[in-house]
Amino acid sequence: MSTEETFLPQQDLHIKSDIVAGIISTWIATFLAAADTTITATLSSTIAEEFDSLAIISWLGSGYLISITVTQPLSGKLSDIFGRKLSFCFSTCMFTIGNLLCGFASSKAVLILARVIAGIGGGGCIAISTFIASDDIPLKRRGTWQGTSAVMYTLGIGLGAVIGGTVNDSFGWRWVFIGIAPISLVSCVLVFIFLPRGTEREQGLLEMLSRVDFAGCVTLVAPLVLLLIGLNHEGDQIVTAQFLITIPLGTVWFVLFLLIEWRWANEPIIPLSLFCRRTVIATCLTAWFMSSSLYILLYYVPLYLQMLGYTPSQVRLRILPYSIGSGVGSFLMGLIIRVIGNFRYITPMPMVVATVGFAFIGRTTHWVIPELYLLCKGVLVLVQH
């Protein structure tokens, strides 16, 4: 009986050149989609000032991240139906359109909608690029390729704010998004040219679409959007009529989502049986807390620095330790895993200390302290991925 160990040495480890070119082309979109999650970090105060709305700061990041959250689970099903190549090209087109709309947005509502569209495309790019590598790279060589993909993703997150600040200083914040569009379109064209066409599916379109958990997707999006609307508003009051309506309504939608996933979905978007495992629960909670602290810092540390009087150019340099830490962390993580063999001895405690440390910084804090905290966050950000 064949096992993984006996099978691996017999694998054909040769990878066709067109597949290599196609996978490398997906990394362009992966880098851009990851950078787009943090690219508004140094732009938030400028955009908020132009639209005269402080609440838009949360929407700029959260609108994009919520779209990614919902899109990534669906990407697997939809790329199974329509093929990896077509699905990836569709995602890059959505990502391109979303960023173009961001660049030409004339109102706050249009900008938020554009961020959601860009997030739908970005989530598909990140997820489907992983599927493409898994499909076309032999198992014995997959670790190296997926490790490189993780480095591209992490560098994108780390350099996003730096890229945003640099372009903003030279051309204005709108050109940050406009400049992303043609590069992502190049990725789409290259993937379309180089990536081979997938095998034809025997099932009909309607039969395969019936396998997609659209009800679960809708009931997952609704509570997230309602929660965001309830917690983001202008003014000093926390409990408002908007809060009292959207939060309970979002809770009802979330309960409906759980019922659909538990009782009615044939192939649930998030199988609740996964949460019977302690490892899954612990991993999800860790990723949730680490992601929350990470994005809070990436969006509000630049705002804090600008409130201290730093220019966007100076802010860009002040958050550079995070980008450096991301690159160093990606390399060290691969080296540690190769030597030790697992993640067991990798602790996120320095990241926790750095996060708590930011709660105690003030106007008189020495400038080196926040830089060290950002460096620690960058080095350990790959743990959650």
C-alpha positions, 0 to 999 in steps of 0.5 A, spaced: 500 500 500 502 506 497 504 511 503 506 519 502 513 517 504 514 511 499 510 516 493 515 522 494 521 519 492 518 517 485 515 523 484 517 527 477 520 533 480 520 537 474 516 543 473 514 546 466 517 553 465 510 556 463 507 553 470 513 557 473 512 563 469 505 563 471 506 562 479 511 567 479 506 572 475 501 570 481 506 573 486 505 580 483 498 580 485 499 577 492 504 582 493 499 588 491 493 585 495 497 584 501 500 591 500 493 594 499 491 591 506 496 596 510 497 601 504 492 606 507 496 606 514 500 612 512 494 615 508 488 615 513 489 622 516 490 625 509 484 621 506 480 623 512 482 630 512 480 631 505 473 627 506 472 631 513 471 624 516 475 621 522 470 615 522 473 613 514 479 611 517 476 604 520 472 603 513 479 604 509 482 598 512 476 594 515 472 594 508 478 591 505 479 586 510 472 584 511 471 583 503 478 578 504 475 574 509 469 573 506 472 572 499 477 567 501 473 561 503 469 562 497 475 562 492 476 555 493 469 553 491 469 557 485 475 556 482 474 548 483 468 550 478 471 555 473 478 553 474 484 556 477 486 560 471 479 564 470 478 565 477 485 568 478 484 573 472 477 575 474 480 576 481 485 581 479 480 584 474 476 586 480 482 588 484 484 593 478 477 596 478 477 597 485 483 600 486 481 605 480 475 607 483 479 608 489 483 613 485 477 617 482 472 616 488 469 623 489 465 621 495 466 617 502 461 612 500 464 611 493 471 610 496 468 605 501 465 601 496 471 601 492 475 598 498 470 593 498 471 591 491 478 591 491 478 586 497 473 581 493 479 581 488 485 581 493 482 576 497 481 571 491 488 573 488 491 571 495 487 564 496 487 562 488 495 563 488 496 558 493 491 553 490 495 554 483 502 552 487 498 546 490 496 544 484 502 544 479 508 544 484 510 536 486 509 535 494 516 534 495 518 541 492 511 545 495 514 547 501 520 552 498 515 555 493 509 556 498 515 559 503 517 564 497 509 566 496 509 567 504 515 571 504 511 575 498 505 576 502 509 578 508 513 583 505 507 586 501 504 587 508 510 590 511 512 595 505 504 597 504 504 603 508 511 605 506 509 605 499 503 609 500 507 614 504 512 615 498 507 615 493 503 620 497 508 625 498 510 625 491 504 625 487 498 624 492 494 619 495 489 618 489 496 615 485 497 610 490 491 606 488 491 608 480 498 606 480 496 599 483 491 598 477 496 597 471 501 592 475 495 588 477 493 588 470 500 585 468 499 580 473 492 578 470 495 578 463 501 574 464 497 568 468 492 568 462 498 567 457 503 562 461 498 558 466 495 552 462 488 551 462 485 546 467 481 539 466 474 540 464 469 538 469 464 533 468 458 536 472 454 541 469 454 549 471 448 549 475 450 542 479 456 545 481 454 552 483 449 548 487 455 546 492 457 553 493 454 555 500 451 562 498 447 563 504 452 562 508 456 567 505 451 572 505 449 571 512 457 571 514 457 578 510 451 581 513 453 581 521 460 583 519 458 589 515 452 591 521 458 590 526 462 595 522 456 600 521 454 600 528 461 601 531 463 606 526 460 613 527 461 620 527 461 624 534 463 622 541 457 618 543 459 610 543 451 608 544 447 611 539 441 609 535 445 607 529 449 602 534 442 600 538 439 598 531 445 595 527 449 591 533 442 586 535 441 586 528 448 583 526 447 578 532 441 575 529 444 575 522 450 571 525 446 566 529 442 565 522 449 564 519 451 558 525 444 555 524 445 554 516 452 552 517 450 547 522 444 544 519 442 546 512 449 547 508 451 541 504 458 544 504 458 549 509 463 555 507 466 554 515 464 547 517 463 548 525 465 541 526 472 544 525 471 548 532 471 541 536 478 541 535 482 544 541 488 546 536 483 549 531 480 553 536 487 556 539 489 557 532 483 561 530 483 565 537 491 567 536 490 569 529 484 573 531 488 577 537 494 578 533 491 580 527 487 585 531 493 588 534 497 588 528 492 592 524 490 597 530 497 599 530 498 599 523 493 604 522 493 608 528 501 608 530 501 613 523 496 617 526 499 618 532 505 620 529 502 625 525 499 628 531 505 629 534 507 633 528 511 628 524 510 629 516 508 623 512 515 622 509 517 622 517 512 617 518 514 613 513 521 612 515 518 611 523 514 605 521 520 602 516 522 597 522 516 594 521 517 592 514 525 590 516 522 586 521 517 582 516 523 581 511 527 578 517 522 574 520 520 571 514 527 568 513 528 566 520 521 563 520 523 558 515 530 557 518 527 555 524 522 550 522 527 547 517 532 546 523 526 544 529 521 541 524 515 545 527 512 551 530 511 548 537 517 552 540 515 559 536 512 563 541 508 570 540 510 573 547 514 578 544 509 580 540 504 581 546 509 585 549 510 590 544 502 590 543 502 592 550 507 597 550 504 601 545 498 602 550 503 606 555 507 610 550 506 618 550 508 624 547 514 624 552 516 617 550 523 616 547 523 615 539 527 608 540 521 605 544 516 605 539 521 603 533 523 597 537 515 595 538 514 595 531 520 591 529 518 586 534 511 586 531 514 585 524 519 579 526 513 575 529 507 577 524 509 571 520 507 566 526 499 567 524 500 565 517 
